[in-house]
Amino acid sequence: MPVTVRMTNLFLQLGLDATPEGVARFISEHRLAAEINVLDADFWNDGQRQLLKELLCSDGEWALVVDQLNEALRAPEV
């Protein structure tokens, strides 16, 4: 059975808290400056960085979710 492509499932694959609250907390606690590539962020471990790179290179639905996370990490906090 294929995994549904969602932000919460991305967080599960990254080994992070995948609850909606956990996702929101992670994004609010980890901000990226405009000049930093999402793959170069210092808060990823090597395994997480590799997974994100693979998903981005897949250029499929998962790449879109990683792009959404990238944008969310840069968006002004509300």
N, CA, C and O atoms as a Tripos MOL2 file, in Angstrom:
@<TRIPOS>MOLECULE
protein
  312   311    78     0     0
PROTEIN
NO_CHARGES

@<TRIPOS>ATOM
      1 N           0.8540   -1.1930    0.0000 N.3       1 MET1
      2 CA          0.0000    0.0000    0.0000 C.3       1 MET1
      3 C           0.8900    1.2420    0.0000 C.2       1 MET1
      4 O           1.7170    1.4000    0.8980 O.2       1 MET1
      5 N           0.7400    2.1120   -0.9700 N.am      2 PRO2
      6 CA          1.5880    3.3020   -1.0240 C.3       2 PRO2
      7 C           1.2910    4.2640    0.1230 C.2       2 PRO2
      8 O           0.1660    4.3500    0.6160 O.2       2 PRO2
      9 N           2.3200    4.9730    0.5250 N.am      3 VAL3
     10 CA          2.1730    5.9630    1.5930 C.3       3 VAL3
     11 C           1.5880    7.2340    0.9920 C.2       3 VAL3
     12 O           2.0190    7.6860   -0.0690 O.2       3 VAL3
     13 N           0.6080    7.8030    1.6760 N.am      4 THR4
     14 CA          0.0100    9.0520    1.2230 C.3       4 THR4
     15 C           1.0370   10.1710    1.3610 C.2       4 THR4
     16 O           1.6860   10.3140    2.3970 O.2       4 THR4
     17 N           1.1680   10.9480    0.3160 N.am      5 VAL5
     18 CA          2.1360   12.0460    0.3010 C.3       5 VAL5
     19 C           1.5490   13.2320    1.0610 C.2       5 VAL5
     20 O           0.6760   13.9440    0.5650 O.2       5 VAL5
     21 N           2.0520   13.4200    2.2720 N.am      6 ARG6
     22 CA          1.6010   14.5060    3.1520 C.3       6 ARG6
     23 C           2.7750   14.9710    3.9960 C.2       6 ARG6
     24 O           3.7660   14.2560    4.1440 O.2       6 ARG6
     25 N           2.6610   16.1540    4.5390 N.am      7 MET7
     26 CA          3.6960   16.6820    5.4240 C.3       7 MET7
     27 C           3.8650   15.7780    6.6470 C.2       7 MET7
     28 O           4.9900   15.5250    7.0780 O.2       7 MET7
     29 N           2.7560   15.2920    7.2070 N.am      8 THR8
     30 CA          2.8730   14.4420    8.3970 C.3       8 THR8
     31 C           3.6250   13.1560    8.0710 C.2       8 THR8
     32 O           4.3990   12.6750    8.8990 O.2       8 THR8
     33 N           3.4140   12.5920    6.8870 N.am      9 ASN9
     34 CA          4.1390   11.3820    6.5090 C.3       9 ASN9
     35 C           5.6130   11.6750    6.2390 C.2       9 ASN9
     36 O           6.4670   10.8260    6.4950 O.2       9 ASN9
     37 N           5.9180   12.8590    5.7270 N.am     10 LEU10
     38 CA          7.3130   13.2560    5.5740 C.3      10 LEU10
     39 C           7.9810   13.3030    6.9470 C.2      10 LEU10
     40 O           9.0970   12.8110    7.1160 O.2      10 LEU10
     41 N           7.3050   13.8860    7.9130 N.am     11 PHE11
     42 CA          7.8570   13.9770    9.2610 C.3      11 PHE11
     43 C           8.0490   12.5880    9.8720 C.2      11 PHE11
     44 O           9.0260   12.3500   10.5830 O.2      11 PHE11
     45 N           7.1190   11.6740    9.5960 N.am     12 LEU12
     46 CA          7.3010   10.2900   10.0550 C.3      12 LEU12
     47 C           8.5730    9.6990    9.4700 C.2      12 LEU12
     48 O           9.3530    9.0750   10.1890 O.2      12 LEU12
     49 N           8.7890    9.8860    8.1870 N.am     13 GLN13
     50 CA          9.9780    9.3530    7.5270 C.3      13 GLN13
     51 C          11.2570    9.9890    8.0570 C.2      13 GLN13
     52 O          12.3160    9.3610    8.0630 O.2      13 GLN13
     53 N          11.1540   11.2380    8.5000 N.am     14 LEU14
     54 CA         12.3110   11.9410    9.0550 C.3      14 LEU14
     55 C          12.5470   11.5850   10.5220 C.2      14 LEU14
     56 O          13.5440   11.9990   11.1130 O.2      14 LEU14
     57 N          11.6290   10.8160   11.1050 N.am     15 GLY15
     58 CA         11.7650   10.4450   12.5100 C.3      15 GLY15
     59 C          11.3980   11.5700   13.4600 C.2      15 GLY15
     60 O          11.8760   11.6150   14.5930 O.2      15 GLY15
     61 N          10.5530   12.4750   13.0000 N.am     16 LEU16
     62 CA         10.1340   13.6250   13.8060 C.3      16 LEU16
     63 C           8.6890   13.4510   14.2620 C.2      16 LEU16
     64 O           7.9690   12.5850   13.7650 O.2      16 LEU16
     65 N           8.2810   14.2810   15.2070 N.am     17 ASP17
     66 CA          6.9020   14.2800   15.6860 C.3      17 ASP17
     67 C           5.9940   14.6360   14.5120 C.2      17 ASP17
     68 O           6.0430   15.7520   13.9950 O.2      17 ASP17
     69 N           5.1700   13.6820   14.0980 N.am     18 ALA18
     70 CA          4.3550   13.8640   12.8900 C.3      18 ALA18
     71 C           2.9300   14.3050   13.1850 C.2      18 ALA18
     72 O           2.1040   14.3650   12.2740 O.2      18 ALA18
     73 N           2.6280   14.6150   14.4410 N.am     19 THR19
     74 CA          1.3010   15.1470   14.7240 C.3      19 THR19
     75 C           1.2120   16.5460   14.1320 C.2      19 THR19
     76 O           2.2390   17.2010   13.9550 O.2      19 THR19
     77 N           0.0100   17.0190   13.8230 N.am     20 PRO20
     78 CA         -0.0940   18.3930   13.3110 C.3      20 PRO20
     79 C           0.5680   19.4150   14.2420 C.2      20 PRO20
     80 O           1.1810   20.3790   13.7830 O.2      20 PRO20
     81 N           0.4360   19.1950   15.5470 N.am     21 GLU21
     82 CA          1.0560   20.1040   16.5190 C.3      21 GLU21
     83 C           2.5810   20.0040   16.4550 C.2      21 GLU21
     84 O           3.2800   21.0130   16.5480 O.2      21 GLU21
     85 N           3.0860   18.7820   16.2940 N.am     22 GLY22
     86 CA          4.5280   18.5730   16.2040 C.3      22 GLY22
     87 C           5.1200   19.2180   14.9680 C.2      22 GLY22
     88 O           6.1940   19.8160   15.0230 O.2      22 GLY22
     89 N           4.4170   19.0960   13.8550 N.am     23 VAL23
     90 CA          4.8670   19.7220   12.6040 C.3      23 VAL23
     91 C           4.9090   21.2380   12.7880 C.2      23 VAL23
     92 O           5.8980   21.8790   12.4320 O.2      23 VAL23
     93 N           3.8500   21.8040   13.3360 N.am     24 ALA24
     94 CA          3.7780   23.2580   13.5470 C.3      24 ALA24
     95 C           4.8790   23.7190   14.5010 C.2      24 ALA24
     96 O           5.4970   24.7590   14.2720 O.2      24 ALA24
     97 N           5.1290   22.9620   15.5630 N.am     25 ARG25
     98 CA          6.1630   23.3120   16.5320 C.3      25 ARG25
     99 C           7.5500   23.2720   15.8700 C.2      25 ARG25
    100 O           8.3570   24.1800   16.0640 O.2      25 ARG25
    101 N           7.8190   22.2180   15.0920 N.am     26 PHE26
    102 CA          9.1090   22.1090   14.4170 C.3      26 PHE26
    103 C           9.3370   23.3140   13.5150 C.2      26 PHE26
    104 O          10.4070   23.9230   13.5380 O.2      26 PHE26
    105 N           8.3320   23.6540   12.7240 N.am     27 ILE27
    106 CA          8.4620   24.7740   11.7900 C.3      27 ILE27
    107 C           8.6750   26.0830   12.5430 C.2      27 ILE27
    108 O           9.4710   26.9160   12.1090 O.2      27 ILE27
    109 N           7.9860   26.2810   13.6530 N.am     28 SER28
    110 CA          8.1520   27.5330   14.3940 C.3      28 SER28
    111 C           9.4960   27.6040   15.1040 C.2      28 SER28
    112 O           9.9990   28.6990   15.3580 O.2      28 SER28
    113 N          10.0930   26.4480   15.4320 N.am     29 GLU29
    114 CA         11.3680   26.4210   16.1580 C.3      29 GLU29
    115 C          12.5820   26.3380   15.2380 C.2      29 GLU29
    116 O          13.7110   26.5120   15.6990 O.2      29 GLU29
    117 N          12.3770   26.0790   13.9560 N.am     30 HIS30
    118 CA         13.4800   25.9190   13.0110 C.3      30 HIS30
    119 C          13.2330   26.8220   11.8080 C.2      30 HIS30
    120 O          12.4520   26.4860   10.9170 O.2      30 HIS30
    121 N          13.8930   27.9470   11.7930 N.am     31 ARG31
    122 CA         13.7100   28.9190   10.7140 C.3      31 ARG31
    123 C          14.9460   28.9030    9.8170 C.2      31 ARG31
    124 O          16.0600   28.6580   10.2810 O.2      31 ARG31
    125 N          14.7360   29.1660    8.5350 N.am     32 LEU32
    126 CA         15.8270   29.1960    7.5710 C.3      32 LEU32
    127 C          15.9800   30.5920    6.9780 C.2      32 LEU32
    128 O          15.0040   31.2240    6.5730 O.2      32 LEU32
    129 N          17.2110   31.0510    6.9360 N.am     33 ALA33
    130 CA         17.5000   32.3110    6.2560 C.3      33 ALA33
    131 C          17.4240   32.0840    4.7520 C.2      33 ALA33
    132 O          17.6040   30.9630    4.2760 O.2      33 ALA33
    133 N          17.1620   33.1340    4.0220 N.am     34 ALA34
    134 CA         16.9600   33.0330    2.5770 C.3      34 ALA34
    135 C          18.1500   32.4160    1.8520 C.2      34 ALA34
    136 O          17.9720   31.7220    0.8510 O.2      34 ALA34
    137 N          19.3660   32.6630    2.3470 N.am     35 GLU35
    138 CA         20.5500   32.1890    1.6290 C.3      35 GLU35
    139 C          20.9290   30.7370    1.9470 C.2      35 GLU35
    140 O          21.8660   30.2070    1.3500 O.2      35 GLU35
    141 N          20.2280   30.0950    2.8650 N.am     36 ILE36
    142 CA         20.5550   28.7190    3.2540 C.3      36 ILE36
    143 C          19.6550   27.7310    2.5210 C.2      36 ILE36
    144 O          18.4290   27.8280    2.5720 O.2      36 ILE36
    145 N          20.2840   26.7840    1.8430 N.am     37 ASN37
    146 CA         19.5430   25.7190    1.1670 C.3      37 ASN37
    147 C          18.9370   24.8150    2.2320 C.2      37 ASN37
    148 O          19.5720   24.5460    3.2530 O.2      37 ASN37
    149 N          17.7360   24.3520    2.0070 N.am     38 VAL38
    150 CA         17.0580   23.5050    2.9940 C.3      38 VAL38
    151 C          17.9040   22.2800    3.3400 C.2      38 VAL38
    152 O          17.8680   21.8150    4.4790 O.2      38 VAL38
    153 N          18.6600   21.7500    2.3810 N.am     39 LEU39
    154 CA         19.4950   20.5800    2.6410 C.3      39 LEU39
    155 C          20.7070   20.9050    3.5060 C.2      39 LEU39
    156 O          21.3060   20.0070    4.0960 O.2      39 LEU39
    157 N          21.0700   22.1810    3.5850 N.am     40 ASP40
    158 CA         22.2310   22.6050    4.3600 C.3      40 ASP40
    159 C          21.8790   23.0700    5.7660 C.2      40 ASP40
    160 O          22.7610   23.4770    6.5230 O.2      40 ASP40
    161 N          20.6140   23.0150    6.1180 N.am     41 ALA41
    162 CA         20.1950   23.4630    7.4510 C.3      41 ALA41
    163 C          20.8950   22.6320    8.5190 C.2      41 ALA41
    164 O          21.0280   21.4160    8.3780 O.2      41 ALA41
    165 N          21.3400   23.2860    9.5830 N.am     42 ASP42
    166 CA         22.1110   22.5960   10.6180 C.3      42 ASP42
    167 C          21.2610   21.7260   11.5440 C.2      42 ASP42
    168 O          21.8050   21.0200   12.3930 O.2      42 ASP42
    169 N          19.9430   21.7650   11.3950 N.am     43 PHE43
    170 CA         19.1060   20.9640   12.2880 C.3      43 PHE43
    171 C          18.8010   19.5680   11.7560 C.2      43 PHE43
    172 O          18.1630   18.7800   12.4550 O.2      43 PHE43
    173 N          19.2360   19.2360   10.5380 N.am     44 TRP44
    174 CA         19.0380   17.8720   10.0170 C.3      44 TRP44
    175 C          20.2250   17.0070   10.4090 C.2      44 TRP44
    176 O          21.3610   17.4800   10.4450 O.2      44 TRP44
    177 N          19.9580   15.7310   10.7060 N.am     45 ASN45
    178 CA         21.0720   14.8040   10.8480 C.3      45 ASN45
    179 C          21.3910   14.2560    9.4570 C.2      45 ASN45
    180 O          20.6760   14.5480    8.4980 O.2      45 ASN45
    181 N          22.4540   13.4690    9.3410 N.am     46 ASP46
    182 CA         22.8840   12.9910    8.0210 C.3      46 ASP46
    183 C          21.8010   12.1700    7.3210 C.2      46 ASP46
    184 O          21.5990   12.3090    6.1140 O.2      46 ASP46
    185 N          21.1080   11.3220    8.0710 N.am     47 GLY47
    186 CA         20.0550   10.4950    7.4910 C.3      47 GLY47
    187 C          18.8850   11.3230    6.9800 C.2      47 GLY47
    188 O          18.3480   11.0600    5.9040 O.2      47 GLY47
    189 N          18.4950   12.3230    7.7590 N.am     48 GLN48
    190 CA         17.3950   13.2030    7.3470 C.3      48 GLN48
    191 C          17.7920   13.9880    6.0960 C.2      48 GLN48
    192 O          17.0000   14.1280    5.1650 O.2      48 GLN48
    193 N          19.0100   14.4930    6.0850 N.am     49 ARG49
    194 CA         19.4950   15.2610    4.9360 C.3      49 ARG49
    195 C          19.4940   14.3950    3.6760 C.2      49 ARG49
    196 O          19.0850   14.8490    2.6080 O.2      49 ARG49
    197 N          19.9530   13.1470    3.8040 N.am     50 GLN50
    198 CA         19.9950   12.2350    2.6600 C.3      50 GLN50
    199 C          18.5830   11.9450    2.1420 C.2      50 GLN50
    200 O          18.3450   11.9500    0.9340 O.2      50 GLN50
    201 N          17.6500   11.6920    3.0660 N.am     51 LEU51
    202 CA         16.2640   11.4230    2.6660 C.3      51 LEU51
    203 C          15.6770   12.6250    1.9280 C.2      51 LEU51
    204 O          15.0650   12.4660    0.8720 O.2      51 LEU51
    205 N          15.8600   13.8130    2.4740 N.am     52 LEU52
    206 CA         15.3280   15.0180    1.8260 C.3      52 LEU52
    207 C          15.9320   15.1920    0.4320 C.2      52 LEU52
    208 O          15.2280   15.5490   -0.5130 O.2      52 LEU52
    209 N          17.2330   14.9390    0.3070 N.am     53 LYS53
    210 CA         17.8860   15.0500   -0.9990 C.3      53 LYS53
    211 C          17.2890   14.0610   -1.9960 C.2      53 LYS53
    212 O          17.0020   14.4170   -3.1390 O.2      53 LYS53
    213 N          17.1030   12.8140   -1.5520 N.am     54 GLU54
    214 CA         16.5140   11.7990   -2.4340 C.3      54 GLU54
    215 C          15.1050   12.1750   -2.8600 C.2      54 GLU54
    216 O          14.7410   12.0100   -4.0240 O.2      54 GLU54
    217 N          14.3120   12.6820   -1.9240 N.am     55 LEU55
    218 CA         12.9360   13.0610   -2.2430 C.3      55 LEU55
    219 C          12.9020   14.2350   -3.2170 C.2      55 LEU55
    220 O          12.0870   14.2600   -4.1390 O.2      55 LEU55
    221 N          13.7890   15.2050   -3.0080 N.am     56 LEU56
    222 CA         13.8390   16.3400   -3.9310 C.3      56 LEU56
    223 C          14.2730   15.9000   -5.3240 C.2      56 LEU56
    224 O          13.7330   16.3730   -6.3240 O.2      56 LEU56
    225 N          15.2330   15.0080   -5.3880 N.am     57 CYS57
    226 CA         15.7320   14.5420   -6.6910 C.3      57 CYS57
    227 C          14.7220   13.6530   -7.4060 C.2      57 CYS57
    228 O          14.7860   13.4950   -8.6260 O.2      57 CYS57
    229 N          13.7970   13.0770   -6.6610 N.am     58 SER58
    230 CA         12.7880   12.2130   -7.2800 C.3      58 SER58
    231 C          11.8600   13.0060   -8.1800 C.2      58 SER58
    232 O          11.2380   12.4540   -9.0880 O.2      58 SER58
    233 N          11.7690   14.3000   -7.9250 N.am     59 ASP59
    234 CA         10.9410   15.2000   -8.7260 C.3      59 ASP59
    235 C           9.4960   14.7140   -8.8420 C.2      59 ASP59
    236 O           8.8270   14.9670   -9.8440 O.2      59 ASP59
    237 N           9.0260   14.0240   -7.8230 N.am     60 GLY60
    238 CA          7.6550   13.5440   -7.8000 C.3      60 GLY60
    239 C           6.8390   14.2770   -6.7550 C.2      60 GLY60
    240 O           7.1470   15.4100   -6.3850 O.2      60 GLY60
    241 N           5.7990   13.6180   -6.2870 N.am     61 GLU61
    242 CA          4.9260   14.2300   -5.2840 C.3      61 GLU61
    243 C           5.6710   14.5540   -4.0010 C.2      61 GLU61
    244 O           5.3900   15.5610   -3.3510 O.2      61 GLU61
    245 N           6.6380   13.6840   -3.6290 N.am     62 TRP62
    246 CA          7.3890   13.9370   -2.3950 C.3      62 TRP62
    247 C           8.2320   15.1930   -2.5160 C.2      62 TRP62
    248 O           8.4180   15.9090   -1.5320 O.2      62 TRP62
    249 N           8.7460   15.4730   -3.7110 N.am     63 ALA63
    250 CA          9.5270   16.6920   -3.9140 C.3      63 ALA63
    251 C           8.6660   17.9270   -3.6220 C.2      63 ALA63
    252 O           9.1560   18.9200   -3.0840 O.2      63 ALA63
    253 N           7.4010   17.8550   -3.9770 N.am     64 LEU64
    254 CA          6.4870   18.9750   -3.7010 C.3      64 LEU64
    255 C           6.3100   19.1840   -2.1990 C.2      64 LEU64
    256 O           6.2350   20.3200   -1.7320 O.2      64 LEU64
    257 N           6.2430   18.0850   -1.4440 N.am     65 VAL65
    258 CA          6.0760   18.1980    0.0070 C.3      65 VAL65
    259 C           7.3380   18.7820    0.6340 C.2      65 VAL65
    260 O           7.2550   19.6110    1.5410 O.2      65 VAL65
    261 N           8.4990   18.3570    0.1580 N.am     66 VAL66
    262 CA          9.7550   18.9280    0.6690 C.3      66 VAL66
    263 C           9.8120   20.4160    0.3230 C.2      66 VAL66
    264 O          10.2600   21.2170    1.1430 O.2      66 VAL66
    265 N           9.3710   20.7950   -0.8620 N.am     67 ASP67
    266 CA          9.3100   22.2150   -1.2420 C.3      67 ASP67
    267 C           8.3730   22.9860   -0.3110 C.2      67 ASP67
    268 O           8.6700   24.1150    0.0820 O.2      67 ASP67
    269 N           7.2510   22.3770    0.0350 N.am     68 GLN68
    270 CA          6.3110   23.0250    0.9620 C.3      68 GLN68
    271 C           6.9660   23.2320    2.3310 C.2      68 GLN68
    272 O           6.8070   24.2830    2.9520 O.2      68 GLN68
    273 N           7.7020   22.2170    2.7930 N.am     69 LEU69
    274 CA          8.4080   22.3500    4.0680 C.3      69 LEU69
    275 C           9.4510   23.4610    3.9670 C.2      69 LEU69
    276 O           9.5740   24.2850    4.8730 O.2      69 LEU69
    277 N          10.1890   23.4800    2.8790 N.am     70 ASN70
    278 CA         11.1990   24.5200    2.6550 C.3      70 ASN70
    279 C          10.5690   25.9130    2.7460 C.2      70 ASN70
    280 O          11.1040   26.7970    3.4160 O.2      70 ASN70
    281 N           9.4380   26.1030    2.0730 N.am     71 GLU71
    282 CA          8.7430   27.3810    2.1010 C.3      71 GLU71
    283 C           8.2470   27.7060    3.5110 C.2      71 GLU71
    284 O           8.3500   28.8500    3.9550 O.2      71 GLU71
    285 N           7.7160   26.7180    4.2070 N.am     72 ALA72
    286 CA          7.1860   26.9360    5.5500 C.3      72 ALA72
    287 C           8.3030   27.3550    6.5220 C.2      72 ALA72
    288 O           8.0760   28.1650    7.4210 O.2      72 ALA72
    289 N           9.4930   26.8030    6.3370 N.am     73 LEU73
    290 CA         10.6230   27.1400    7.2080 C.3      73 LEU73
    291 C          11.1300   28.5500    6.9670 C.2      73 LEU73
    292 O          11.8730   29.0890    7.7870 O.2      73 LEU73
    293 N          10.7400   29.1490    5.8620 N.am     74 ARG74
    294 CA         11.1710   30.5120    5.5150 C.3      74 ARG74
    295 C          10.0630   31.5590    5.6870 C.2      74 ARG74
    296 O          10.3410   32.7580    5.7200 O.2      74 ARG74
    297 N           8.8350   31.1150    5.7940 N.am     75 ALA75
    298 CA          7.7050   32.0440    5.8650 C.3      75 ALA75
    299 C           7.7710   32.8600    7.1490 C.2      75 ALA75
    300 O           8.2020   32.3610    8.1880 O.2      75 ALA75
    301 N           7.3440   34.1080    7.0730 N.am     76 PRO76
    302 CA          7.2980   34.9100    8.3020 C.3      76 PRO76
    303 C           6.3370   34.2690    9.2990 C.2      76 PRO76
    304 O           5.2700   33.7800    8.9280 O.2      76 PRO76
    305 N           6.7270   34.2800   10.5440 N.am     77 GLU77
    306 CA          5.8460   33.7010   11.5710 C.3      77 GLU77
    307 C           4.6360   34.6040   11.7720 C.2      77 GLU77
    308 O           4.7180   35.8300   11.6900 O.2      77 GLU77
    309 N           3.5120   33.9490   12.0360 N.am     78 VAL78
    310 CA          2.2790   34.7070   12.2800 C.3      78 VAL78
    311 C           1.9200   34.6930   13.7380 C.2      78 VAL78
    312 O           0.9110   35.2800   14.1310 O.2      78 VAL78
@<TRIPOS>BOND
     1     1     2 1
     2     2     3 1
     3     3     4 2
     4     3     5 am
     5     5     6 1
     6     6     7 1
     7     7     8 2
     8     7     9 am
     9     9    10 1
    10    10    11 1
    11    11    12 2
    12    11    13 am
    13    13    14 1
    14    14    15 1
    15    15    16 2
    16    15    17 am
    17    17    18 1
    18    18    19 1
    19    19    20 2
    20    19    21 am
    21    21    22 1
    22    22    23 1
    23    23    24 2
    24    23    25 am
    25    25    26 1
    26    26    27 1
    27    27    28 2
    28    27    29 am
    29    29    30 1
    30    30    31 1
    31    31    32 2
    32    31    33 am
    33    33    34 1
    34    34    35 1
    35    35    36 2
    36    35    37 am
    37    37    38 1
    38    38    39 1
    39    39    40 2
    40    39    41 am
    41    41    42 1
    42    42    43 1
    43    43    44 2
    44    43    45 am
    45    45    46 1
    46    46    47 1
    47    47    48 2
    48    47    49 am
    49    49    50 1
    50    50    51 1
    51    51    52 2
    52    51    53 am
    53    53    54 1
    54    54    55 1
    55    55    56 2
    56    55    57 am
    57    57    58 1
    58    58    59 1
    59    59    60 2
    60    59    61 am
    61    61    62 1
    62    62    63 1
    63    63    64 2
    64    63    65 am
    65    65    66 1
    66    66    67 1
    67    67    68 2
    68    67    69 am
    69    69    70 1
    70    70    71 1
    71    71    72 2
    72    71    73 am
    73    73    74 1
    74    74    75 1
    75    75    76 2
    76    75    77 am
    77    77    78 1
    78    78    79 1
    79    79    80 2
    80    79    81 am
    81    81    82 1
    82    82    83 1
    83    83    84 2
    84    83    85 am
    85    85    86 1
    86    86    87 1
    87    87    88 2
    88    87    89 am
    89    89    90 1
    90    90    91 1
    91    91    92 2
    92    91    93 am
    93    93    94 1
    94    94    95 1
    95    95    96 2
    96    95    97 am
    97    97    98 1
    98    98    99 1
    99    99   100 2
   100    99   101 am
   101   101   102 1
   102   102   103 1
   103   103   104 2
   104   103   105 am
   105   105   106 1
   106   106   107 1
   107   107   108 2
   108   107   109 am
   109   109   110 1
   110   110   111 1
   111   111   112 2
   112   111   113 am
   113   113   114 1
   114   114   115 1
   115   115   116 2
   116   115   117 am
   117   117   118 1
   118   118   119 1
   119   119   120 2
   120   119   121 am
   121   121   122 1
   122   122   123 1
   123   123   124 2
   124   123   125 am
   125   125   126 1
   126   126   127 1
   127   127   128 2
   128   127   129 am
   129   129   130 1
   130   130   131 1
   131   131   132 2
   132   131   133 am
   133   133   134 1
   134   134   135 1
   135   135   136 2
   136   135   137 am
   137   137   138 1
   138   138   139 1
   139   139   140 2
   140   139   141 am
   141   141   142 1
   142   142   143 1
   143   143   144 2
   144   143   145 am
   145   145   146 1
   146   146   147 1
   147   147   148 2
   148   147   149 am
   149   149   150 1
   150   150   151 1
   151   151   152 2
   152   151   153 am
   153   153   154 1
   154   154   155 1
   155   155   156 2
   156   155   157 am
   157   157   158 1
   158   158   159 1
   159   159   160 2
   160   159   161 am
   161   161   162 1
   162   162   163 1
   163   163   164 2
   164   163   165 am
   165   165   166 1
   166   166   167 1
   167   167   168 2
   168   167   169 am
   169   169   170 1
   170   170   171 1
   171   171   172 2
   172   171   173 am
   173   173   174 1
   174   174   175 1
   175   175   176 2
   176   175   177 am
   177   177   178 1
   178   178   179 1
   179   179   180 2
   180   179   181 am
   181   181   182 1
   182   182   183 1
   183   183   184 2
   184   183   185 am
   185   185   186 1
   186   186   187 1
   187   187   188 2
   188   187   189 am
   189   189   190 1
   190   190   191 1
   191   191   192 2
   192   191   193 am
   193   193   194 1
   194   194   195 1
   195   195   196 2
   196   195   197 am
   197   197   198 1
   198   198   199 1
   199   199   200 2
   200   199   201 am
   201   201   202 1
   202   202   203 1
   203   203   204 2
   204   203   205 am
   205   205   206 1
   206   206   207 1
   207   207   208 2
   208   207   209 am
   209   209   210 1
   210   210   211 1
   211   211   212 2
   212   211   213 am
   213   213   214 1
   214   214   215 1
   215   215   216 2
   216   215   217 am
   217   217   218 1
   218   218   219 1
   219   219   220 2
   220   219   221 am
   221   221   222 1
   222   222   223 1
   223   223   224 2
   224   223   225 am
   225   225   226 1
   226   226   227 1
   227   227   228 2
   228   227   229 am
   229   229   230 1
   230   230   231 1
   231   231   232 2
   232   231   233 am
   233   233   234 1
   234   234   235 1
   235   235   236 2
   236   235   237 am
   237   237   238 1
   238   238   239 1
   239   239   240 2
   240   239   241 am
   241   241   242 1
   242   242   243 1
   243   243   244 2
   244   243   245 am
   245   245   246 1
   246   246   247 1
   247   247   248 2
   248   247   249 am
   249   249   250 1
   250   250   251 1
   251   251   252 2
   252   251   253 am
   253   253   254 1
   254   254   255 1
   255   255   256 2
   256   255   257 am
   257   257   258 1
   258   258   259 1
   259   259   260 2
   260   259   261 am
   261   261   262 1
   262   262   263 1
   263   263   264 2
   264   263   265 am
   265   265   266 1
   266   266   267 1
   267   267   268 2
   268   267   269 am
   269   269   270 1
   270   270   271 1
   271   271   272 2
   272   271   273 am
   273   273   274 1
   274   274   275 1
   275   275   276 2
   276   275   277 am
   277   277   278 1
   278   278   279 1
   279   279   280 2
   280   279   281 am
   281   281   282 1
   282   282   283 1
   283   283   284 2
   284   283   285 am
   285   285   286 1
   286   286   287 1
   287   287   288 2
   288   287   289 am
   289   289   290 1
   290   290   291 1
   291   291   292 2
   292   291   293 am
   293   293   294 1
   294   294   295 1
   295   295   296 2
   296   295   297 am
   297   297   298 1
   298   298   299 1
   299   299   300 2
   300   299   301 am
   301   301   302 1
   302   302   303 1
   303   303   304 2
   304   303   305 am
   305   305   306 1
   306   306   307 1
   307   307   308 2
   308   307   309 am
   309   309   310 1
   310   310   311 1
   311   311   312 2
@<TRIPOS>SUBSTRUCTURE
     1 MET1         2 RESIDUE 1 A MET
     2 PRO2         6 RESIDUE 1 A PRO
     3 VAL3        10 RESIDUE 1 A VAL
     4 THR4        14 RESIDUE 1 A THR
     5 VAL5        18 RESIDUE 1 A VAL
     6 ARG6        22 RESIDUE 1 A ARG
     7 MET7        26 RESIDUE 1 A MET
     8 THR8        30 RESIDUE 1 A THR
     9 ASN9        34 RESIDUE 1 A ASN
    10 LEU10       38 RESIDUE 1 A LEU
    11 PHE11       42 RESIDUE 1 A PHE
    12 LEU12       46 RESIDUE 1 A LEU
    13 GLN13       50 RESIDUE 1 A GLN
    14 LEU14       54 RESIDUE 1 A LEU
    15 GLY15       58 RESIDUE 1 A GLY
    16 LEU16       62 RESIDUE 1 A LEU
    17 ASP17       66 RESIDUE 1 A ASP
    18 ALA18       70 RESIDUE 1 A ALA
    19 THR19       74 RESIDUE 1 A THR
    20 PRO20       78 RESIDUE 1 A PRO
    21 GLU21       82 RESIDUE 1 A GLU
    22 GLY22       86 RESIDUE 1 A GLY
    23 VAL23       90 RESIDUE 1 A VAL
    24 ALA24       94 RESIDUE 1 A ALA
    25 ARG25       98 RESIDUE 1 A ARG
    26 PHE26      102 RESIDUE 1 A PHE
    27 ILE27      106 RESIDUE 1 A ILE
    28 SER28      110 RESIDUE 1 A SER
    29 GLU29      114 RESIDUE 1 A GLU
    30 HIS30      118 RESIDUE 1 A HIS
    31 ARG31      122 RESIDUE 1 A ARG
    32 LEU32      126 RESIDUE 1 A LEU
    33 ALA33      130 RESIDUE 1 A ALA
    34 ALA34      134 RESIDUE 1 A ALA
    35 GLU35      138 RESIDUE 1 A GLU
    36 ILE36      142 RESIDUE 1 A ILE
    37 ASN37      146 RESIDUE 1 A ASN
    38 VAL38      150 RESIDUE 1 A VAL
    39 LEU39      154 RESIDUE 1 A LEU
    40 ASP40      158 RESIDUE 1 A ASP
    41 ALA41      162 RESIDUE 1 A ALA
    42 ASP42      166 RESIDUE 1 A ASP
    43 PHE43      170 RESIDUE 1 A PHE
    44 TRP44      174 RESIDUE 1 A TRP
    45 ASN45      178 RESIDUE 1 A ASN
    46 ASP46      182 RESIDUE 1 A ASP
    47 GLY47      186 RESIDUE 1 A GLY
    48 GLN48      190 RESIDUE 1 A GLN
    49 ARG49      194 RESIDUE 1 A ARG
    50 GLN50      198 RESIDUE 1 A GLN
    51 LEU51      202 RESIDUE 1 A LEU
    52 LEU52      206 RESIDUE 1 A LEU
    53 LYS53      210 RESIDUE 1 A LYS
    54 GLU54      214 RESIDUE 1 A GLU
    55 LEU55      218 RESIDUE 1 A LEU
    56 LEU56      222 RESIDUE 1 A LEU
    57 CYS57      226 RESIDUE 1 A CYS
    58 SER58      230 RESIDUE 1 A SER
    59 ASP59      234 RESIDUE 1 A ASP
    60 GLY60      238 RESIDUE 1 A GLY
    61 GLU61      242 RESIDUE 1 A GLU
    62 TRP62      246 RESIDUE 1 A TRP
    63 ALA63      250 RESIDUE 1 A ALA
    64 LEU64      254 RESIDUE 1 A LEU
    65 VAL65      258 RESIDUE 1 A VAL
    66 VAL66      262 RESIDUE 1 A VAL
    67 ASP67      266 RESIDUE 1 A ASP
    68 GLN68      270 RESIDUE 1 A GLN
    69 LEU69      274 RESIDUE 1 A LEU
    70 ASN70      278 RESIDUE 1 A ASN
    71 GLU71      282 RESIDUE 1 A GLU
    72 ALA72      286 RESIDUE 1 A ALA
    73 LEU73      290 RESIDUE 1 A LEU
    74 ARG74      294 RESIDUE 1 A ARG
    75 ALA75      298 RESIDUE 1 A ALA
    76 PRO76      302 RESIDUE 1 A PRO
    77 GLU77      306 RESIDUE 1 A GLU
    78 VAL78      310 RESIDUE 1 A VAL
